[in-house]
Amino acid sequence: MSRFYITTPIYYVNDEAHLGHAYTTTMADVLTRYHRLYGYETFFLTGTDEHGQKAQQAADKKGMPVQDYVESVAPRFQDLWKKMNISNDDFVRTTEPRHTKVVQDVLQRIYEAGLIYSDSYEGFYEVSDERFLTDKEMEEKGYTKDSPEVVFLQEKNYFFKMSQYQDWLIQHIEANPNFIRPEGRRREILGFLKQPLGDLCISRPKSRMSWGIDLPFDTDYVCYVWFDALLNYISVLLDKGGDEELNKWWPESHHLIGKDILMVHAVYWPTMLKAAGYEPPKSLIAHGWWLIDSAKMSKSKGNVIKPLELMDRYGIDAFKYFLVRDMSLGLDSNFSEKAMVERMNSDLANDFGNLLNRTHKLLVKSFDGVVPEPGAGGELEAELKALGEKTLATVKEHVLEFKLHAALEEVLQLVRRANKYMEQTEPWKLAKTDLNAMGTVLWHVLEIFRLAATLLSPVIPGKVENLLTQLGLDQNNLELRWGALPPGTRAGEAQVLFPRHEYKEVTDMENTETKPEQTAVAEAPKAEATAESKPEAQAAGQPEAAEAEPDNLIGIEDFAKVQLRVAEVLEAERVPKTDKLLRLIVSLGDEKRQIVAGVAAYYEPEQLIGKQIVVVANLKPVKLRGIESHGMLLAAKSEGKLSVMTPLGEVATGAAIS
Ligand code: MSP
């Protein structure tokens, strides 16, 4: 039986899971599910990277022992994957004995083979990145010896003789064109390897940083966090069944990673494995980054996208569909909620959902809900069959090349062709004139649905289960061949699988006059809107729209999403060519922000300078009159007057309001 072993990077625990983490994990999950569908035996591993300075510093900040800290935060990732219906087979934590044991074994083995030596080293050490910088890097980063980002260190350390594997590694990459994907990234690594490769410092003295795995041959040191982390990909297998288990999976191992950590995976990791007597993994797939307004997500910019919030709003499967569909392998992609809503509406609600609802309705009306026997059909039907078969083959090709976005596009093309076929054949008219011909049309459309649903099942597994029920089929009927829809099957109840979503322009008091240039806030679907856009579904027995009416009470967890903070106004000036807006620079204690506020008709700029105000700190930035506004101030309006909110007592600037 063919096998497929896939891993995600193990995530640092000092950070909350964000869109980037959700993306990689979703991709790995979808790839695993496709391989299962194609009959592969699969193993899917993810986990958390819990050692090193980042975890240590995060624990210090919380005033907690680091072990307690990692215990408290690691489950966050496990919980999220459960909520996202991620089907990983194992979850590894680098603090688990099953992992630390393997790390120590490998270190000892390489040490005994003479591949690790000690040397004293001096140089500038970058604290945030946990590594020594070369003179060139110091210059590139604009650091001097007095920069707070670096410390000058002189210490003895242990080094892995990575340099001796350089030629072997180049040969390996050249001989295996699929080792690094996509091709552009492979060339990047080959370019990097044109420079002489140094040896790798793999230790950290405990006197400086003790949160790590002890070096077995010198317990004054812990292992460098990357050396420890990379080994997760084999430690779980070795612990499970020794070399036999490793040999079972390793020849079919694929690491899905972000482009930022490719170098470590393409250079450190294969040489480490080689030194320990193992082969490199089969392939590395480096994906691009999700950007927000073409910039990186960062806490300080306040533009971090939280997957849970999106899933709560739009549903797990629709969210995952968007992630997989809208990023081409290897390229960066701009995230916007507007694009996400548009994608869900066009592909899922319109192309996919509406067609099923239309067909289902006709099936119930003219065939009592029973799938008819198709007639021989003509040219159109032969074309559909050929397209169905071609789609099956092409989707598989794309999946095996990790090009999931292209696979989904193929499926949607098939669905769109079925929509066109309905328009060409007008089965609702045939109801009165030729029931046999109508039956042939419906069978073909339903068969395309069955195929499309099968091919989408790895991406939207929850919804597909539902969809198959509507067709009277079950999960076991995921047959990957044209023609497997059995006539005589009785269809189940119709349901709306993917409601249309609406997004609303920002309409807070701050931009009554101007139009926000980019941001749109998505809303839960309004009951009326859903009903309007889905008349067929209503008729076919969809639950009454009123049931979906949102309750206007919110829970404390909803309120907790809004970060209100006390800010001090440092600067204020009028925005030219408008009499409503002021541009404010405010301090939040630890950072400065620019906010554009619609209060100019009520306040002179000077009246606000030096005042403490209340701001929503985690609002997505918007541009007002071309000026970025990063936050919103709170004010109350009554009888035509407006009053900016301010704290009653003395309070530190930046304080959180709850
Ligand atoms: N702990 C290391 C990985 C060790 S693997 C042996 C690490 N962790 S991380 O939590 O910082 O990042 C994990 C992954 O998230 C990386 O692959 C990174 O590329 C990815 N992403 C982080 N932000 C991202 C986006 N904005 N978009 C897509 N993925 C990005 O690195």
Residues whose N, C-alpha, C, O or C-beta is under 5 A from the ligand:
A	BS01	MSP	P9 I10 Y11 Y12 G20 H21 D49 A229 L230 I257 G258 K259 D260 I261 G288 W289 W290 M297
